[in-house]
Amino acid sequence: MALLAAVVLAVVRVASASPVIPPGQDAVLGALVGAGQPDVGGCRLVSADAEKVRIEATYDCAGARVGVVLHHRSAAVEALAESEQFRVATAPGSAPPPPALVAGVLERVRQHEQRFRWLGADSGERLSAPPPAHVPPSLLVGGLGLLALLAGGGVAARRRGRLAARAGEAAVVAALVTAIGWLRWRLVPHTFFHQNGQGPLWVDYVVGGSEGGGYGPGQAELFAYPARAVPGEPEAGIFVAQAALGALALLGVWVACRARGARPLLAAAAVGFVGADPWLARATQSESYFGSCTSLLFLAAAALAVGSARPRWRTPGFAVAVVTAGALAAHAAKIHPVAWVPAAHLPLVVLAGRGRARSRVVAALVAALGVGLVTAGFAHDTLTSVLGGRAGAQWLPQLSGSVTALAIRGAWFVGGAGLVLALARGAQQVRLLAVVGLAAAIGSAAAARYVGAPAAWVDAAQPRTFLPHLVVVAALAVALARVRWRWLRRPWLAPGALALAGVASGAWSLRPARELPTDVLEAEWVRSIRRELPSRARVVYLGRAGQRVLFLSLHGAATGGARSHVMTAGPEQGLPGSGELFYLRSSLCSTPEGSAACAELERRLTLQPLRDARFPARPSMVWFRYLEPEVSVALFAAAAR
């Protein structure tokens, strides 16, 4: 099965006004030329390559090789056929393609071109890399809402004469969060997170400003500015920005716990408990959508906790909190569907609180409706696109079991809350509602298994998306607890136990969280040597073999550097026709699926060794394996034989 070779596509500065192809569109580019199809107009796709202004594909038609080029509709070329966005032409040096092939390509182009995006004169976007960044409305509203809630809290503290005390608390917690952030950065690797070699691909999505794998534009919108902060190093900006967002999430833990009536010592222990989690730190110092979604949901939970300190849903503060939480939840939903179900649990923060239990229930229902409407308003296009697109078709069937389990737990929660309201009275209702809410949060987190368990860090990251409301509800349950034995009422006991549990859990998880898989080590090695490559370099490597894929941190002209040319195990594919040729013997060459393909590829090349490295054989998915305990990778200057 053939596959589009150019996965990392570039946007470059050009003097002309010709539209160019941004990166992050490998899936739709493959669909345009028939990647993965056994037949396109009676021919078979052999290879495909994307230059900055055109897509060139080579086909095997009854033993004869012919080339077809897709240009922008404005290109001054002799066209064999035209569509809304493209002109189909004969590749330079190729025999004219058969009419059936032209018709087949044109049919596929018309089917898929609505998902394709050019950058340039027609789009009104400047030809640079990355594309122009902007602050999306969901983040703008969410950020302004958080500032408004904090300002309102400051005004209220001043009226009560407690502004100085609150300022002192803020200074202490800022120092605590800074210390935790420093320890995280020193102890936990800040590098790629995704399994199966896909971490650099998500950096490409940000660099190109595209929708991450069909899941939504949220990640690209969130990290567009940081990705361009360090020239030629988009990963550095993304990893630092993720860490900063994770630190803001820890501040959100403090604010939410204090707003729910937890004492400063208990709130600080909650911050420490969350901050000491190596798996969460691993996600929030990477390109992972698990990290960004969880951090945004922590801030949304904090907004709801502040706005619903009292169960009065008709107040301006409550309305601001609901809009803020909805906007932040909407942006998390625009990043990846893993945020959808946890975001639906945010109203538990409103339910679990001091005051009359019935008022809490009403306020939680209003919050659920308001957050849902705001989220739908900001993320409607993304939600419908994902549900009706390739990502939805791929993942929704796998989600059904988890969603069913969550629905069952939701029914139990509603029934439990109803019993509390019917049978309990007074303060007992509030305490029992907190317990029921805590049980619902724990049950939902336990049921959160959306993508199986391909790797330990992915399996650990999924339930952590439920931490935002879980931590807040747990802190309230502890604050409201009434125990019979006096020695258990000591104010330091619960915070001390929570902090000790966090430290013990963190120490237990630190070593496995620091063990990086082979494909991540390889991507970091390529990242360290890519500046040695000339800007016109084309790096050929095996990037697909069976179910295994590998994307390397070569982002092309989008970062002013070399571009990758991905080969697939299978029928012989063409080599790049331009640029200085290099070959990278990737880790897939040390796998049962890819070793033969690498040997065949190297047979076609004259190789001169340049750099090499060895890594421990640690597959990033539990069902994969390598041939040897150590994996060798190497970079060569290459020439076609």
Secondary structure, DSSP 8 states (H G I E B T S, - for coil): ----S--S------SS---B--SS-HHHHHHHHTTT-S-BTTBEEEEEEE-SSEEEEEEEETTEEEEEEEEETTS-S--SEE-SSEEEEE-TT-----HHHHHHHHHHHHHHGGG---BSTTTT--S-SS------HHHHHHHHHHHHHHHHHHHHHHHTT-HHHHHHHHHHHHHHHHHHHHHHHHHS--S---STT-HHHHHHHHHHT--GGGS-SHHHHHHHHHHTTSTT-HHHHHHHHHHHHHHHHHHHHHHHHHHTT--HHHHHHHHHHHHT-HHHHHHTTSS-HHHHHHHHHHHHHHHHHHHTSSS-TTSHHHHHHHHHHHHHHHHHHHH-GGGHHHHHTTTHHHHSSSS-HHHHHHHHHHHHHHHHHHHHHHHHHHHHHHHHSHHHHHHHHHHHHHHHHHHHHHHHHHHHHHHHHHH--THHHHHHHHHHHHHHHHHHHHH--SS--SSHHHHHHHHHTTHHHHHHHHHHHHHH---SSGGGG-TTHHHHHHHHHHHHHHHHHHHHHH---HHHHHHHHHHHHGGGS-TTEEEEEEEEETTEE---S--GGGGTS-EEEEEESSS-----SSSEEEEEE-GGGGSTTTHHHHHHHHHTEEEEEEEEEEEE---SSTT---SSSEEEEEEEEEEE-
